[in-house]
Amino acid sequence: MSDTIVNIHAAKTQLSQLVARAERGERIIIARDGKPVAQLGPARQSKRAALPPDDPLLNLEEFAVAGKGGKLTNAEIDRILYGKP
């Protein structure tokens, strides 16, 4: 897909349409007096940090306790879930 060059005046009047095209993956070059000065394109997708497969939150059945859990401190919860002293 080739880049599209748009004059800055046209870009101001067609901004919504140009943004929609950029969302679909097109890159638009904005020019002033025929010289490229900026570009409009799709935003980078942020990568979510993946939880490791052994994370206790993904394996609740291993860490579930039958009956009342009682009152646990944060330190006790960390020790049970993550093996921290």
Order of alpha helices (4+ residues) and beta strands (2+ residues): beta-alpha-alpha-beta-beta-alpha-alpha
